[in-house]
Amino acid sequence: MTTEQQTFYNLRITSADGKVDIAEYKSEKQTEEIKAEAAKKSSTVEELKRQTFIVSRADSVDEILTVTPNPDVALSYYNYGLTLAQHNVKRDLMTDNDWQPVEGAYDLLADVQLPKEKRVADPLSSARRSMRAFWTKNHPGAEPPTDAEIDAVLLQFGQMAQTAA
């Protein structure tokens, strides 16, 4: 069994002009980012709640009933995970333009037997997501840039990097 400690916060953020905002269920990393941003804007951040939680995970099938001793609860957790895995396969199949339905009912159990590779975002998608988040953070309420606009900025950035090399 593996355990990990995770700390979460509820915060009250008061801007320099007196506007109050509440941020709930923020991780330690998110809280540090909020505090750093608030300091730049002369805002104050008050911790309303702070709690460290111990999160447990079984490292093998044999440990499952050690981590979750009630067999009915353990079975419920397993079935919930299995349902989610099968849901993901259904969604992937139905949104794949190359996949064609088969005759009769499609048995999803075979599709969830192999370990699934973790998704790794391609660098362009990751850069777009980061730039869109940066824009939204610095321009609240403004329309976010389109993929084409972000691609143009990334192209300029790449050209600058080549020129500097």
VMD Tcl script that builds the backbone (N, CA, C; Angstrom):
set m [mol new atoms 495]
animate dup $m
set s [atomselect $m all]
$s set {name element resname resid chain x y z} {
  {N N MET 1 A 0.856 -1.185 0.000}
  {CA C MET 1 A 0.000 0.000 0.000}
  {C C MET 1 A 0.894 1.237 0.000}
  {N N THR 2 A 0.485 2.212 -0.778}
  {CA C THR 2 A 1.190 3.481 -0.841}
  {C C THR 2 A 0.264 4.566 -0.329}
  {N N THR 3 A 0.811 5.476 0.451}
  {CA C THR 3 A 0.036 6.633 0.895}
  {C C THR 3 A 0.767 7.906 0.487}
  {N N GLU 4 A -0.006 8.941 0.298}
  {CA C GLU 4 A 0.529 10.241 -0.091}
  {C C GLU 4 A -0.246 11.300 0.671}
  {N N GLN 5 A 0.444 12.339 1.110}
  {CA C GLN 5 A -0.238 13.441 1.773}
  {C C GLN 5 A -0.499 14.558 0.769}
  {N N GLN 6 A -1.726 15.056 0.779}
  {CA C GLN 6 A -2.127 16.148 -0.104}
  {C C GLN 6 A -2.826 17.207 0.738}
  {N N THR 7 A -2.415 18.456 0.570}
  {CA C THR 7 A -3.006 19.549 1.330}
  {C C THR 7 A -3.863 20.403 0.405}
  {N N PHE 8 A -5.065 20.727 0.882}
  {CA C PHE 8 A -6.001 21.550 0.122}
  {C C PHE 8 A -6.463 22.732 0.964}
  {N N TYR 9 A -6.862 23.796 0.274}
  {CA C TYR 9 A -7.203 25.059 0.917}
  {C C TYR 9 A -8.509 25.626 0.375}
  {N N ASN 10 A -9.194 26.377 1.231}
  {CA C ASN 10 A -10.249 27.301 0.834}
  {C C ASN 10 A -9.704 28.681 1.180}
  {N N LEU 11 A -9.807 29.617 0.238}
  {CA C LEU 11 A -9.170 30.919 0.400}
  {C C LEU 11 A -10.164 32.057 0.197}
  {N N ARG 12 A -9.900 33.160 0.899}
  {CA C ARG 12 A -10.624 34.417 0.651}
  {C C ARG 12 A -9.590 35.375 0.076}
  {N N ILE 13 A -9.862 35.867 -1.135}
  {CA C ILE 13 A -8.950 36.781 -1.808}
  {C C ILE 13 A -9.621 38.148 -1.850}
  {N N THR 14 A -8.954 39.133 -1.261}
  {CA C THR 14 A -9.479 40.489 -1.239}
  {C C THR 14 A -8.566 41.354 -2.095}
  {N N SER 15 A -9.124 41.919 -3.159}
  {CA C SER 15 A -8.331 42.740 -4.073}
  {C C SER 15 A -8.077 44.108 -3.441}
  {N N ALA 16 A -7.167 44.859 -4.029}
  {CA C ALA 16 A -6.809 46.184 -3.522}
  {C C ALA 16 A -8.019 47.109 -3.483}
  {N N ASP 17 A -8.996 46.884 -4.380}
  {CA C ASP 17 A -10.192 47.736 -4.404}
  {C C ASP 17 A -11.320 47.192 -3.515}
  {N N GLY 18 A -11.025 46.147 -2.730}
  {CA C GLY 18 A -11.989 45.632 -1.768}
  {C C GLY 18 A -12.880 44.513 -2.256}
  {N N LYS 19 A -12.745 44.116 -3.512}
  {CA C LYS 19 A -13.560 43.021 -4.047}
  {C C LYS 19 A -13.101 41.709 -3.402}
  {N N VAL 20 A -14.084 40.913 -2.951}
  {CA C VAL 20 A -13.783 39.656 -2.271}
  {C C VAL 20 A -14.172 38.480 -3.162}
  {N N ASP 21 A -13.277 37.519 -3.269}
  {CA C ASP 21 A -13.520 36.313 -4.052}
  {C C ASP 21 A -13.167 35.122 -3.172}
  {N N ILE 22 A -13.916 34.047 -3.286}
  {CA C ILE 22 A -13.657 32.816 -2.536}
  {C C ILE 22 A -13.161 31.755 -3.508}
  {N N ALA 23 A -12.067 31.111 -3.160}
  {CA C ALA 23 A -11.521 30.012 -3.961}
  {C C ALA 23 A -11.510 28.771 -3.070}
  {N N GLU 24 A -12.246 27.743 -3.489}
  {CA C GLU 24 A -12.361 26.539 -2.684}
  {C C GLU 24 A -11.642 25.366 -3.324}
  {N N TYR 25 A -11.205 24.437 -2.485}
  {CA C TYR 25 A -10.604 23.181 -2.905}
  {C C TYR 25 A -9.432 23.414 -3.845}
  {N N LYS 26 A -8.459 24.173 -3.369}
  {CA C LYS 26 A -7.270 24.478 -4.148}
  {C C LYS 26 A -6.094 23.685 -3.592}
  {N N SER 27 A -5.317 23.097 -4.492}
  {CA C SER 27 A -4.152 22.320 -4.082}
  {C C SER 27 A -3.079 23.259 -3.550}
  {N N GLU 28 A -2.038 22.685 -2.985}
  {CA C GLU 28 A -0.930 23.481 -2.474}
  {C C GLU 28 A -0.300 24.311 -3.592}
  {N N LYS 29 A -0.090 23.689 -4.749}
  {CA C LYS 29 A 0.501 24.387 -5.894}
  {C C LYS 29 A -0.395 25.532 -6.347}
  {N N GLN 30 A -1.697 25.257 -6.477}
  {CA C GLN 30 A -2.636 26.300 -6.901}
  {C C GLN 30 A -2.664 27.448 -5.896}
  {N N THR 31 A -2.606 27.112 -4.606}
  {CA C THR 31 A -2.632 28.132 -3.562}
  {C C THR 31 A -1.405 29.023 -3.647}
  {N N GLU 32 A -0.236 28.434 -3.856}
  {CA C GLU 32 A 0.987 29.235 -3.987}
  {C C GLU 32 A 0.896 30.171 -5.186}
  {N N GLU 33 A 0.339 29.679 -6.300}
  {CA C GLU 33 A 0.169 30.524 -7.489}
  {C C GLU 33 A -0.790 31.678 -7.204}
  {N N ILE 34 A -1.879 31.392 -6.503}
  {CA C ILE 34 A -2.858 32.428 -6.152}
  {C C ILE 34 A -2.208 33.472 -5.260}
  {N N LYS 35 A -1.427 33.029 -4.274}
  {CA C LYS 35 A -0.752 33.971 -3.366}
  {C C LYS 35 A 0.272 34.826 -4.109}
  {N N ALA 36 A 1.024 34.230 -5.014}
  {CA C ALA 36 A 2.026 34.986 -5.779}
  {C C ALA 36 A 1.341 36.035 -6.653}
  {N N GLU 37 A 0.257 35.645 -7.315}
  {CA C GLU 37 A -0.485 36.570 -8.175}
  {C C GLU 37 A -1.107 37.688 -7.338}
  {N N ALA 38 A -1.621 37.350 -6.175}
  {CA C ALA 38 A -2.233 38.351 -5.294}
  {C C ALA 38 A -1.195 39.363 -4.819}
  {N N ALA 39 A 0.000 38.899 -4.511}
  {CA C ALA 39 A 1.060 39.799 -4.051}
  {C C ALA 39 A 1.406 40.824 -5.134}
  {N N LYS 40 A 1.390 40.399 -6.396}
  {CA C LYS 40 A 1.682 41.309 -7.510}
  {C C LYS 40 A 0.623 42.397 -7.634}
  {N N LYS 41 A -0.604 42.071 -7.229}
  {CA C LYS 41 A -1.729 42.998 -7.404}
  {C C LYS 41 A -2.123 43.685 -6.094}
  {N N SER 42 A -1.284 43.563 -5.073}
  {CA C SER 42 A -1.573 44.140 -3.747}
  {C C SER 42 A -2.874 43.619 -3.163}
  {N N SER 43 A -3.198 42.383 -3.455}
  {CA C SER 43 A -4.375 41.731 -2.885}
  {C C SER 43 A -3.934 40.938 -1.659}
  {N N THR 44 A -4.891 40.589 -0.827}
  {CA C THR 44 A -4.585 39.763 0.341}
  {C C THR 44 A -5.269 38.409 0.188}
  {N N VAL 45 A -4.627 37.385 0.732}
  {CA C VAL 45 A -5.171 36.035 0.682}
  {C C VAL 45 A -5.241 35.511 2.104}
  {N N GLU 46 A -6.434 35.106 2.493}
  {CA C GLU 46 A -6.651 34.537 3.826}
  {C C GLU 46 A -7.054 33.080 3.664}
  {N N GLU 47 A -6.400 32.210 4.428}
  {CA C GLU 47 A -6.756 30.790 4.408}
  {C C GLU 47 A -7.967 30.585 5.309}
  {N N LEU 48 A -9.088 30.201 4.707}
  {CA C LEU 48 A -10.298 29.928 5.478}
  {C C LEU 48 A -10.278 28.511 6.032}
  {N N LYS 49 A -9.787 27.586 5.227}
  {CA C LYS 49 A -9.638 26.184 5.637}
  {C C LYS 49 A -8.341 25.667 5.043}
  {N N ARG 50 A -7.699 24.805 5.811}
  {CA C ARG 50 A -6.504 24.108 5.314}
  {C C ARG 50 A -6.554 22.714 5.908}
  {N N GLN 51 A -6.417 21.720 5.036}
  {CA C GLN 51 A -6.428 20.351 5.534}
  {C C GLN 51 A -5.475 19.497 4.717}
  {N N THR 52 A -4.669 18.702 5.431}
  {CA C THR 52 A -3.821 17.711 4.783}
  {C C THR 52 A -4.540 16.379 4.876}
  {N N PHE 53 A -4.638 15.703 3.744}
  {CA C PHE 53 A -5.325 14.420 3.655}
  {C C PHE 53 A -4.315 13.327 3.347}
  {N N ILE 54 A -4.551 12.150 3.865}
  {CA C ILE 54 A -3.760 10.979 3.505}
  {C C ILE 54 A -4.561 10.228 2.442}
  {N N VAL 55 A -3.969 10.076 1.276}
  {CA C VAL 55 A -4.604 9.395 0.156}
  {C C VAL 55 A -3.906 8.049 -0.011}
  {N N SER 56 A -4.681 6.970 0.005}
  {CA C SER 56 A -4.120 5.617 -0.046}
  {C C SER 56 A -4.362 4.966 -1.395}
  {N N ARG 57 A -3.459 4.048 -1.745}
  {CA C ARG 57 A -3.561 3.314 -3.008}
  {C C ARG 57 A -2.998 1.915 -2.797}
  {N N ALA 58 A -3.700 0.924 -3.322}
  {CA C ALA 58 A -3.193 -0.449 -3.288}
  {C C ALA 58 A -2.140 -0.583 -4.384}
  {N N ASP 59 A -1.046 -1.259 -4.082}
  {CA C ASP 59 A 0.021 -1.459 -5.065}
  {C C ASP 59 A -0.091 -2.801 -5.770}
  {N N SER 60 A -0.990 -3.660 -5.292}
  {CA C SER 60 A -1.206 -4.953 -5.939}
  {C C SER 60 A -2.642 -5.389 -5.685}
  {N N VAL 61 A -3.093 -6.360 -6.476}
  {CA C VAL 61 A -4.440 -6.897 -6.301}
  {C C VAL 61 A -4.585 -7.492 -4.905}
  {N N ASP 62 A -3.522 -8.115 -4.410}
  {CA C ASP 62 A -3.567 -8.741 -3.086}
  {C C ASP 62 A -3.808 -7.725 -1.971}
  {N N GLU 63 A -3.446 -6.475 -2.192}
  {CA C GLU 63 A -3.607 -5.450 -1.149}
  {C C GLU 63 A -4.979 -4.780 -1.153}
  {N N ILE 64 A -5.780 -5.056 -2.152}
  {CA C ILE 64 A -7.053 -4.345 -2.269}
  {C C ILE 64 A -7.910 -4.506 -1.012}
  {N N LEU 65 A -8.038 -5.716 -0.504}
  {CA C LEU 65 A -8.878 -5.919 0.683}
  {C C LEU 65 A -8.179 -5.447 1.964}
  {N N THR 66 A -6.907 -5.157 1.904}
  {CA C THR 66 A -6.229 -4.529 3.038}
  {C C THR 66 A -6.551 -3.041 3.060}
  {N N VAL 67 A -6.520 -2.434 1.888}
  {CA C VAL 67 A -6.819 -1.002 1.776}
  {C C VAL 67 A -8.311 -0.750 1.988}
  {N N THR 68 A -9.154 -1.607 1.430}
  {CA C THR 68 A -10.610 -1.491 1.551}
  {C C THR 68 A -11.147 -2.817 2.080}
  {N N PRO 69 A -11.165 -3.002 3.419}
  {CA C PRO 69 A -11.497 -4.306 4.000}
  {C C PRO 69 A -12.935 -4.790 3.765}
  {N N ASN 70 A -13.862 -3.888 3.487}
  {CA C ASN 70 A -15.241 -4.297 3.245}
  {C C ASN 70 A -15.336 -4.780 1.797}
  {N N PRO 71 A -15.575 -6.094 1.570}
  {CA C PRO 71 A -15.605 -6.628 0.201}
  {C C PRO 71 A -16.637 -5.965 -0.697}
  {N N ASP 72 A -17.794 -5.595 -0.154}
  {CA C ASP 72 A -18.821 -4.947 -0.968}
  {C C ASP 72 A -18.349 -3.578 -1.455}
  {N N VAL 73 A -17.675 -2.840 -0.574}
  {CA C VAL 73 A -17.161 -1.523 -0.951}
  {C C VAL 73 A -16.036 -1.687 -1.969}
  {N N ALA 74 A -15.126 -2.645 -1.739}
  {CA C ALA 74 A -14.018 -2.895 -2.673}
  {C C ALA 74 A -14.566 -3.262 -4.054}
  {N N LEU 75 A -15.576 -4.118 -4.091}
  {CA C LEU 75 A -16.188 -4.516 -5.364}
  {C C LEU 75 A -16.842 -3.317 -6.044}
  {N N SER 76 A -17.480 -2.465 -5.267}
  {CA C SER 76 A -18.113 -1.271 -5.815}
  {C C SER 76 A -17.066 -0.353 -6.453}
  {N N TYR 77 A -15.930 -0.152 -5.771}
  {CA C TYR 77 A -14.860 0.681 -6.329}
  {C C TYR 77 A -14.314 0.066 -7.610}
  {N N TYR 78 A -14.118 -1.242 -7.611}
  {CA C TYR 78 A -13.614 -1.927 -8.806}
  {C C TYR 78 A -14.592 -1.742 -9.969}
  {N N ASN 79 A -15.864 -1.988 -9.709}
  {CA C ASN 79 A -16.862 -1.885 -10.778}
  {C C ASN 79 A -16.992 -0.456 -11.296}
  {N N TYR 80 A -16.837 0.517 -10.418}
  {CA C TYR 80 A -16.873 1.918 -10.847}
  {C C TYR 80 A -15.718 2.190 -11.814}
  {N N GLY 81 A -14.516 1.740 -11.461}
  {CA C GLY 81 A -13.352 1.913 -12.333}
  {C C GLY 81 A -13.521 1.186 -13.654}
  {N N LEU 82 A -14.056 -0.042 -13.605}
  {CA C LEU 82 A -14.294 -0.814 -14.825}
  {C C LEU 82 A -15.310 -0.107 -15.723}
  {N N THR 83 A -16.353 0.439 -15.122}
  {CA C THR 83 A -17.367 1.175 -15.876}
  {C C THR 83 A -16.749 2.391 -16.560}
  {N N LEU 84 A -15.887 3.116 -15.839}
  {CA C LEU 84 A -15.230 4.282 -16.443}
  {C C LEU 84 A -14.339 3.873 -17.608}
  {N N ALA 85 A -13.584 2.782 -17.441}
  {CA C ALA 85 A -12.700 2.306 -18.508}
  {C C ALA 85 A -13.515 1.937 -19.747}
  {N N GLN 86 A -14.633 1.248 -19.550}
  {CA C GLN 86 A -15.477 0.859 -20.678}
  {C C GLN 86 A -16.134 2.083 -21.321}
  {N N HIS 87 A -16.514 3.051 -20.504}
  {CA C HIS 87 A -17.080 4.294 -21.035}
  {C C HIS 87 A -16.064 4.977 -21.956}
  {N N ASN 88 A -14.796 5.026 -21.536}
  {CA C ASN 88 A -13.762 5.663 -22.357}
  {C C ASN 88 A -13.602 4.954 -23.701}
  {N N VAL 89 A -13.682 3.622 -23.699}
  {CA C VAL 89 A -13.590 2.869 -24.955}
  {C C VAL 89 A -14.782 3.213 -25.853}
  {N N LYS 90 A -15.987 3.232 -25.275}
  {CA C LYS 90 A -17.182 3.575 -26.060}
  {C C LYS 90 A -17.029 4.952 -26.692}
  {N N ARG 91 A -16.613 5.923 -25.886}
  {CA C ARG 91 A -16.448 7.289 -26.402}
  {C C ARG 91 A -15.402 7.317 -27.514}
  {N N ASP 92 A -14.260 6.651 -27.302}
  {CA C ASP 92 A -13.207 6.637 -28.317}
  {C C ASP 92 A -13.696 6.012 -29.622}
  {N N LEU 93 A -14.431 4.912 -29.524}
  {CA C LEU 93 A -14.945 4.256 -30.728}
  {C C LEU 93 A -15.946 5.142 -31.456}
  {N N MET 94 A -16.869 5.710 -30.723}
  {CA C MET 94 A -17.939 6.489 -31.347}
  {C C MET 94 A -17.440 7.809 -31.932}
  {N N THR 95 A -16.305 8.316 -31.454}
  {CA C THR 95 A -15.770 9.566 -31.989}
  {C C THR 95 A -14.649 9.337 -32.993}
  {N N ASP 96 A -14.298 8.082 -33.256}
  {CA C ASP 96 A -13.257 7.746 -34.236}
  {C C ASP 96 A -13.892 7.667 -35.624}
  {N N ASN 97 A -13.490 8.568 -36.503}
  {CA C ASN 97 A -14.069 8.602 -37.858}
  {C C ASN 97 A -13.786 7.338 -38.648}
  {N N ASP 98 A -12.730 6.608 -38.305}
  {CA C ASP 98 A -12.368 5.395 -39.043}
  {C C ASP 98 A -13.059 4.135 -38.514}
  {N N TRP 99 A -13.648 4.192 -37.320}
  {CA C TRP 99 A -14.282 3.010 -36.732}
  {C C TRP 99 A -15.680 2.821 -37.311}
  {N N GLN 100 A -16.002 1.594 -37.611}
  {CA C GLN 100 A -17.331 1.261 -38.132}
  {C C GLN 100 A -18.037 0.326 -37.149}
  {N N PRO 101 A -19.313 0.550 -36.882}
  {CA C PRO 101 A -20.061 -0.337 -35.999}
  {C C PRO 101 A -20.037 -1.775 -36.507}
  {N N VAL 102 A -20.169 -2.711 -35.575}
  {CA C VAL 102 A -20.181 -4.133 -35.910}
  {C C VAL 102 A -21.601 -4.664 -35.795}
  {N N GLU 103 A -21.830 -5.823 -36.358}
  {CA C GLU 103 A -23.139 -6.479 -36.269}
  {C C GLU 103 A -23.377 -6.907 -34.816}
  {N N GLY 104 A -24.554 -6.650 -34.296}
  {CA C GLY 104 A -24.894 -7.077 -32.940}
  {C C GLY 104 A -24.282 -6.173 -31.879}
  {N N ALA 105 A -24.182 -6.701 -30.668}
  {CA C ALA 105 A -23.654 -5.932 -29.527}
  {C C ALA 105 A -22.131 -6.031 -29.484}
  {N N TYR 106 A -21.498 -4.951 -29.139}
  {CA C TYR 106 A -20.040 -4.870 -29.049}
  {C C TYR 106 A -19.638 -5.119 -27.595}
  {N N ASP 107 A -18.842 -6.164 -27.339}
  {CA C ASP 107 A -18.397 -6.502 -25.984}
  {C C ASP 107 A -17.156 -5.678 -25.646}
  {N N LEU 108 A -17.284 -4.805 -24.681}
  {CA C LEU 108 A -16.192 -3.901 -24.311}
  {C C LEU 108 A -15.133 -4.548 -23.423}
  {N N LEU 109 A -15.434 -5.695 -22.822}
  {CA C LEU 109 A -14.522 -6.289 -21.847}
  {C C LEU 109 A -13.140 -6.573 -22.428}
  {N N ALA 110 A -13.083 -7.044 -23.662}
  {CA C ALA 110 A -11.782 -7.340 -24.275}
  {C C ALA 110 A -10.944 -6.073 -24.438}
  {N N ASP 111 A -11.601 -4.939 -24.682}
  {CA C ASP 111 A -10.886 -3.686 -24.909}
  {C C ASP 111 A -10.256 -3.095 -23.652}
  {N N VAL 112 A -10.692 -3.526 -22.489}
  {CA C VAL 112 A -10.135 -2.959 -21.254}
  {C C VAL 112 A -9.167 -3.924 -20.560}
  {N N GLN 113 A -8.793 -4.999 -21.226}
  {CA C GLN 113 A -7.906 -5.994 -20.620}
  {C C GLN 113 A -6.434 -5.582 -20.623}
  {N N LEU 114 A -6.030 -4.839 -21.621}
  {CA C LEU 114 A -4.626 -4.450 -21.736}
  {C C LEU 114 A -4.398 -3.117 -21.041}
  {N N PRO 115 A -3.216 -2.949 -20.446}
  {CA C PRO 115 A -2.935 -1.652 -19.827}
  {C C PRO 115 A -3.007 -0.545 -20.870}
  {N N LYS 116 A -3.637 0.537 -20.509}
  {CA C LYS 116 A -3.777 1.656 -21.442}
  {C C LYS 116 A -2.599 2.596 -21.253}
  {N N GLU 117 A -2.028 3.007 -22.382}
  {CA C GLU 117 A -0.936 3.962 -22.308}
  {C C GLU 117 A -1.473 5.286 -21.800}
  {N N LYS 118 A -0.678 5.948 -20.962}
  {CA C LYS 118 A -1.083 7.265 -20.496}
  {C C LYS 118 A -1.016 8.230 -21.668}
  {N N ARG 119 A -1.998 9.102 -21.702}
  {CA C ARG 119 A -2.030 10.079 -22.781}
  {C C ARG 119 A -0.947 11.121 -22.537}
  {N N VAL 120 A -0.213 11.387 -23.573}
  {CA C VAL 120 A 0.790 12.441 -23.531}
  {C C VAL 120 A 0.401 13.443 -24.608}
  {N N ALA 121 A 0.111 14.647 -24.169}
  {CA C ALA 121 A -0.308 15.664 -25.121}
  {C C ALA 121 A 0.852 16.001 -26.044}
  {N N ASP 122 A 0.522 16.205 -27.308}
  {CA C ASP 122 A 1.579 16.611 -28.227}
  {C C ASP 122 A 2.019 18.021 -27.824}
  {N N PRO 123 A 3.268 18.378 -28.091}
  {CA C PRO 123 A 3.799 19.665 -27.641}
  {C C PRO 123 A 2.983 20.864 -28.118}
  {N N LEU 124 A 2.456 20.814 -29.337}
  {CA C LEU 124 A 1.676 21.940 -29.849}
  {C C LEU 124 A 0.383 22.124 -29.044}
  {N N SER 125 A -0.313 21.032 -28.749}
  {CA C SER 125 A -1.545 21.126 -27.952}
  {C C SER 125 A -1.244 21.642 -26.555}
  {N N SER 126 A -0.152 21.161 -25.986}
  {CA C SER 126 A 0.248 21.601 -24.650}
  {C C SER 126 A 0.585 23.095 -24.649}
  {N N ALA 127 A 1.302 23.556 -25.676}
  {CA C ALA 127 A 1.656 24.974 -25.772}
  {C C ALA 127 A 0.403 25.831 -25.947}
  {N N ARG 128 A -0.521 25.372 -26.788}
  {CA C ARG 128 A -1.772 26.115 -26.986}
  {C C ARG 128 A -2.543 26.247 -25.672}
  {N N ARG 129 A -2.655 25.126 -24.955}
  {CA C ARG 129 A -3.392 25.128 -23.693}
  {C C ARG 129 A -2.739 26.087 -22.693}
  {N N SER 130 A -1.412 26.051 -22.606}
  {CA C SER 130 A -0.689 26.929 -21.677}
  {C C SER 130 A -0.857 28.391 -22.050}
  {N N MET 131 A -0.745 28.690 -23.344}
  {CA C MET 131 A -0.885 30.085 -23.776}
  {C C MET 131 A -2.305 30.596 -23.574}
  {N N ARG 132 A -3.299 29.735 -23.804}
  {CA C ARG 132 A -4.686 30.130 -23.586}
  {C C ARG 132 A -4.927 30.397 -22.095}
  {N N ALA 133 A -4.359 29.559 -21.226}
  {CA C ALA 133 A -4.499 29.759 -19.777}
  {C C ALA 133 A -3.805 31.058 -19.349}
  {N N PHE 134 A -2.619 31.319 -19.910}
  {CA C PHE 134 A -1.885 32.549 -19.612}
  {C C PHE 134 A -2.704 33.766 -20.027}
  {N N TRP 135 A -3.291 33.721 -21.229}
  {CA C TRP 135 A -4.115 34.818 -21.726}
  {C C TRP 135 A -5.308 35.058 -20.801}
  {N N THR 136 A -6.005 33.979 -20.454}
  {CA C THR 136 A -7.199 34.087 -19.617}
  {C C THR 136 A -6.860 34.664 -18.241}
  {N N LYS 137 A -5.737 34.249 -17.711}
  {CA C LYS 137 A -5.308 34.726 -16.388}
  {C C LYS 137 A -4.990 36.217 -16.427}
  {N N ASN 138 A -4.395 36.682 -17.512}
  {CA C ASN 138 A -3.978 38.078 -17.609}
  {C C ASN 138 A -5.002 38.990 -18.273}
  {N N HIS 139 A -6.040 38.412 -18.866}
  {CA C HIS 139 A -7.089 39.194 -19.520}
  {C C HIS 139 A -8.456 38.626 -19.132}
  {N N PRO 140 A -8.813 38.694 -17.832}
  {CA C PRO 140 A -10.086 38.102 -17.397}
  {C C PRO 140 A -11.271 38.680 -18.162}
  {N N GLY 141 A -12.135 37.798 -18.596}
  {CA C GLY 141 A -13.338 38.202 -19.307}
  {C C GLY 141 A -13.144 38.419 -20.795}
  {N N ALA 142 A -11.898 38.519 -21.250}
  {CA C ALA 142 A -11.642 38.725 -22.681}
  {C C ALA 142 A -11.770 37.404 -23.428}
  {N N GLU 143 A -12.130 37.494 -24.683}
  {CA C GLU 143 A -12.246 36.304 -25.533}
  {C C GLU 143 A -10.862 35.666 -25.683}
  {N N PRO 144 A -10.731 34.356 -25.443}
  {CA C PRO 144 A -9.412 33.727 -25.583}
  {C C PRO 144 A -8.966 33.683 -27.041}
  {N N PRO 145 A -7.658 33.626 -27.281}
  {CA C PRO 145 A -7.168 33.575 -28.655}
  {C C PRO 145 A -7.544 32.263 -29.334}
  {N N THR 146 A -7.657 32.312 -30.648}
  {CA C THR 146 A -7.961 31.111 -31.426}
  {C C THR 146 A -6.695 30.285 -31.591}
  {N N ASP 147 A -6.843 29.045 -32.032}
  {CA C ASP 147 A -5.676 28.203 -32.313}
  {C C ASP 147 A -4.782 28.859 -33.362}
  {N N ALA 148 A -5.386 29.463 -34.376}
  {CA C ALA 148 A -4.611 30.108 -35.440}
  {C C ALA 148 A -3.786 31.264 -34.889}
  {N N GLU 149 A -4.373 32.050 -34.000}
  {CA C GLU 149 A -3.639 33.172 -33.400}
  {C C GLU 149 A -2.482 32.667 -32.541}
  {N N ILE 150 A -2.730 31.615 -31.787}
  {CA C ILE 150 A -1.671 31.038 -30.956}
  {C C ILE 150 A -0.581 30.440 -31.831}
  {N N ASP 151 A -0.973 29.749 -32.896}
  {CA C ASP 151 A 0.012 29.169 -33.814}
  {C C ASP 151 A 0.907 30.252 -34.417}
  {N N ALA 152 A 0.322 31.417 -34.737}
  {CA C ALA 152 A 1.114 32.514 -35.308}
  {C C ALA 152 A 2.155 33.011 -34.308}
  {N N VAL 153 A 1.770 33.110 -33.049}
  {CA C VAL 153 A 2.714 33.535 -32.006}
  {C C VAL 153 A 3.805 32.482 -31.835}
  {N N LEU 154 A 3.431 31.215 -31.822}
  {CA C LEU 154 A 4.425 30.146 -31.687}
  {C C LEU 154 A 5.388 30.122 -32.871}
  {N N LEU 155 A 4.877 30.401 -34.054}
  {CA C LEU 155 A 5.730 30.454 -35.238}
  {C C LEU 155 A 6.755 31.580 -35.102}
  {N N GLN 156 A 6.303 32.754 -34.653}
  {CA C GLN 156 A 7.221 33.873 -34.426}
  {C C GLN 156 A 8.265 33.514 -33.373}
  {N N PHE 157 A 7.829 32.853 -32.340}
  {CA C PHE 157 A 8.743 32.438 -31.278}
  {C C PHE 157 A 9.803 31.484 -31.831}
  {N N GLY 158 A 9.374 30.534 -32.655}
  {CA C GLY 158 A 10.310 29.587 -33.263}
  {C C GLY 158 A 11.293 30.282 -34.188}
  {N N GLN 159 A 10.817 31.264 -34.935}
  {CA C GLN 159 A 11.693 32.017 -35.835}
  {C C GLN 159 A 12.723 32.823 -35.047}
  {N N MET 160 A 12.300 33.401 -33.927}
  {CA C MET 160 A 13.224 34.155 -33.070}
  {C C MET 160 A 14.290 33.242 -32.495}
  {N N ALA 161 A 13.887 32.034 -32.115}
  {CA C ALA 161 A 14.828 31.083 -31.542}
  {C C ALA 161 A 15.862 30.663 -32.587}
  {N N GLN 162 A 15.424 30.477 -33.838}
  {CA C GLN 162 A 16.355 30.100 -34.915}
  {C C GLN 162 A 17.309 31.244 -35.226}
  {N N THR 163 A 16.820 32.463 -35.191}
  {CA C THR 163 A 17.662 33.628 -35.464}
  {C C THR 163 A 18.733 33.769 -34.388}
  {N N ALA 164 A 18.348 33.511 -33.138}
  {CA C ALA 164 A 19.287 33.638 -32.019}
  {C C ALA 164 A 20.344 32.554 -32.038}
  {N N ALA 165 A 20.056 31.418 -32.664}
  {CA C ALA 165 A 21.000 30.280 -32.657}
  {C C ALA 165 A 22.147 30.448 -33.599}
}
mol reanalyze $m
mol bondsrecalc $m
mol representation Tube
mol addrep $m
